[in-house]
Amino acid sequence: MIEVFTKPGCGQCFGLELYLKRHRVPSVFHDVSEDLVARERMVKMGYSQVPVVRNTVTGEHWYGFDVARLELSIQGVPAAAALQD
């Protein structure tokens, strides 16, 4: 499952949500402007801006709407491993 930390008015967040829905990727969204627990989790991962994407299976996380990285993560391929080829 993909977990996304978002906030209202975020263009990348909106695009990411559309992409995940269009591709029927199981996902959950946390509005960090309202969900303070989610915001704290995001900050503990080292982020202060949204969107932050986290694969709940692999634990991999990153900032931004990166289609290539998202697709690799959904397939279970860590981005670092993919870059070593």
C-alpha positions in Angstrom: 0.0 0.0 0.0 1.1 3.5 -0.7 0.7 6.1 2.0 0.7 9.8 1.0 1.1 12.8 3.2 -0.7 15.8 1.6 -2.3 19.2 2.3 -4.9 21.2 0.5 -3.8 23.3 -2.5 -0.8 21.0 -3.3 -0.6 20.5 -7.1 1.7 17.5 -6.8 -0.5 15.9 -4.2 -3.5 16.3 -6.5 -1.6 14.8 -9.4 -0.4 11.9 -7.3 -3.9 11.1 -6.0 -5.2 11.1 -9.6 -2.3 8.8 -10.7 -2.9 6.3 -7.9 -6.6 6.2 -8.4 -6.3 5.8 -12.2 -3.9 2.9 -11.7 -5.9 1.4 -8.9 -3.0 1.4 -6.5 -4.1 0.8 -2.9 -3.4 4.0 -1.1 -4.2 6.1 1.9 -3.9 9.9 2.2 -3.2 12.0 5.2 -3.9 15.7 5.2 -1.1 17.0 7.5 -2.8 20.3 7.9 -5.5 18.5 9.9 -3.9 15.3 11.1 -1.2 16.3 13.5 -0.2 12.7 14.2 0.4 12.2 10.5 2.3 15.5 10.3 4.6 14.3 13.2 5.2 11.0 11.4 6.2 12.9 8.3 8.5 15.2 10.2 10.1 12.2 11.9 10.9 10.8 8.5 12.8 14.0 7.8 10.3 15.9 5.7 8.8 19.4 6.0 7.0 19.7 2.7 4.4 17.6 0.8 3.8 15.3 -0.9 5.7 12.6 0.9 5.1 9.1 -0.4 5.7 6.0 1.6 5.4 2.4 0.6 4.0 0.7 3.7 5.4 -2.7 2.6 9.0 -1.8 1.9 9.2 1.2 4.2 10.7 3.3 1.4 9.7 6.9 1.4 10.5 10.1 -0.7 9.4 13.6 -1.4 7.5 14.5 -4.5 5.4 13.0 -7.3 8.0 10.8 -9.1 6.3 8.4 -11.4 9.3 6.3 -12.1 10.2 5.9 -8.5 6.5 5.2 -7.6 6.2 2.5 -10.2 9.4 0.8 -9.0 8.2 1.0 -5.4 4.9 -0.5 -6.3 6.7 -3.4 -7.9 8.8 -3.8 -4.7 12.1 -2.6 -6.3 13.9 -0.1 -4.1 15.0 2.9 -6.1 18.6 2.6 -4.9 18.8 -1.0 -6.2 17.3 0.1 -9.6 19.9 2.8 -10.0 22.8 0.3 -9.5 22.0 -1.5 -12.8 
